[in-house]
Amino acid sequence: MVVKASLRPVVISGPSGTGKSTLLKRLFAEYPDSFGFSVSHTTRKPRPGEENGIAYHFVDKPRFEKLIGENAFLEHAEFSGNYYGTSIRSVEDVGTKGKTCILDIDMQGVISVKNTPLNARYLFLAPPSLEILRARLEGRGTESPESVKKRMDQAEKEMAFAETGAHDKIIVNDDLEKAYKDLIDFIFEEP
Ligand SMILES: Nc1ncnc2c1ncn2[C@@H]1O[C@H](COP(=O)(O)OP(=O)(O)OP(=O)(O)O)[C@@H](O)[C@H]1O
């Protein structure tokens, strides 16, 4: 049986290292048919086995630039010579397929989504403290000291943004079980 949440997209944001991926991995594992991520656009070439429209929407540069001009993207960026972006349409497509779209994005992304007709719900995942956040980032073993510093600087901006009341709900990820329960309550509170 598919457990249904509201088809309004759910935007989850919060500082890097605060536990978004950990919680979302669990959510998708528990409810595999209820939630989806949008399919991004990219100008990079498909790798073997990557299907158009599934791994990415593969497009050429002129097409991508045309989409930028049409304000089709919530966010887009260039990495090593290729464009990547999340289109508004790709978020809507998840809902059309009967799944709740989950967007894991930063505060700039939150601001962009607010400027679209997507009618999303906004959840902010906060660390118990900045010291604990630093310990998690260091403990994850994926970041260089420079990268930790960059993420901590950005974390302060994210926290200040959350204090403006931009989100529908703030969950503090102290105890993981409690945070997961709070996430489930938020996600399923809308029929
Ligand atoms: N409640 C918790 N208590 C202790 N450690 C946690 C908790 N939640 C997550 N962690 C750990 O913190 C680290 C960061 O978590 P995670 O990678 O999920 O963060 P993230 O918000 O997805 O970061 P990014 O935005 O950089 O992808 C991981 O090593 C994870 O195991």
The ligand as a MOL file (V3000), in Angstrom:
LIG
                    3D

  0  0  0     0  0            999 V3000
M  V30 BEGIN CTAB
M  V30 COUNTS 31 33 0 0 0
M  V30 BEGIN ATOM
M  V30 1 N 21.0740 13.0650 15.2440 0
M  V30 2 C 22.3570 12.8140 14.9070 0
M  V30 3 N 23.2430 12.5380 15.8810 0
M  V30 4 C 24.5290 12.3000 15.5660 0
M  V30 5 N 25.0630 12.2960 14.3350 0
M  V30 6 C 24.2220 12.5640 13.3130 0
M  V30 7 C 22.8280 12.8270 13.5430 0
M  V30 8 N 22.2470 13.0490 12.3420 0
M  V30 9 C 23.2310 12.9230 11.4200 0
M  V30 10 N 24.4080 12.6290 11.9940 0
M  V30 11 C 25.7220 12.4710 11.3150 0
M  V30 12 O 26.1270 13.7610 10.9050 0
M  V30 13 C 26.8390 13.6980 9.6450 0
M  V30 14 C 26.1940 14.6490 8.6600 0
M  V30 15 O 24.9090 14.1460 8.2650 0
M  V30 16 P 24.4020 14.2260 6.7280 0
M  V30 17 O 25.4920 13.7950 5.8050 0
M  V30 18 O 23.1130 13.5060 6.6850 0
M  V30 19 O 24.1810 15.8080 6.6010 0
M  V30 20 P 23.5560 16.6980 5.4080 0
M  V30 21 O 22.7120 17.7200 6.0630 0
M  V30 22 O 22.9240 15.8160 4.4170 0
M  V30 23 O 24.8260 17.3870 4.7890 0
M  V30 24 P 25.0770 17.9370 3.2600 0
M  V30 25 O 24.1300 19.0770 3.0840 0
M  V30 26 O 26.5210 18.3520 3.2930 0
M  V30 27 O 24.8250 16.7810 2.3380 0
M  V30 28 C 26.8080 12.2530 9.2030 0
M  V30 29 O 28.0540 11.6460 9.5030 0
M  V30 30 C 25.6600 11.6490 10.0260 0
M  V30 31 O 25.8520 10.2750 10.2790 0
M  V30 END ATOM
M  V30 BEGIN BOND
M  V30 1 1 1 2
M  V30 2 1 2 3
M  V30 3 2 2 7
M  V30 4 2 3 4
M  V30 5 1 4 5
M  V30 6 2 5 6
M  V30 7 1 6 7
M  V30 8 1 6 10
M  V30 9 1 7 8
M  V30 10 2 8 9
M  V30 11 1 9 10
M  V30 12 1 10 11
M  V30 13 1 11 12
M  V30 14 1 11 30
M  V30 15 1 12 13
M  V30 16 1 13 14
M  V30 17 1 13 28
M  V30 18 1 14 15
M  V30 19 1 15 16
M  V30 20 2 16 17
M  V30 21 1 16 18
M  V30 22 1 16 19
M  V30 23 1 19 20
M  V30 24 2 20 21
M  V30 25 1 20 22
M  V30 26 1 20 23
M  V30 27 1 23 24
M  V30 28 2 24 25
M  V30 29 1 24 26
M  V30 30 1 24 27
M  V30 31 1 28 29
M  V30 32 1 28 30
M  V30 33 1 30 31
M  V30 END BOND
M  V30 END CTAB
M  END
